[in-house]
Amino acid sequence: MRSADTIHLWHGIQRNSEKASFSVGDIYRESDASVRVRLVTVAAEECSHILRLGETFPVGDETWQLAELTDWPSEDDWTVVLRRVTATSA
C-alpha cells in the first residue's frame, strides 16, 4: 500500500493528505468498554467523526478507515492510523 494511503496521527499533530487535513480531537472509553476516537477532518468543510476501530468515514469523495490505535490509554504516546480504502476516480 502506498504511503499516501496511510496517515499516522499523534497527540496534537495535524496531518495532511492531498485533499484533506486530519487530527484527533479525543480518544475515550464508552460505558460498554468500547474505545472511541473523535477525528476532525477538513476538506471542503470541517467535519467531526466519532469512530470505533475498523469503521469508515467519508472525506470529500474518498473513504477512509480508522485502522489502528496503539499505545492508548497513554496520555501522549498513542498513535492513530488511518487508511484510505477508496480513492477518487481518475
Secondary structure, 3 states (H helix, E strand, C coil): CCHHHEEEEECCCCEECCCCEEEEEEEEECCCCCEEEEEEEECCCEEEEEECCCCEEEECCEEEEEEEEECCCCCCCCEEEEEEEECCCC
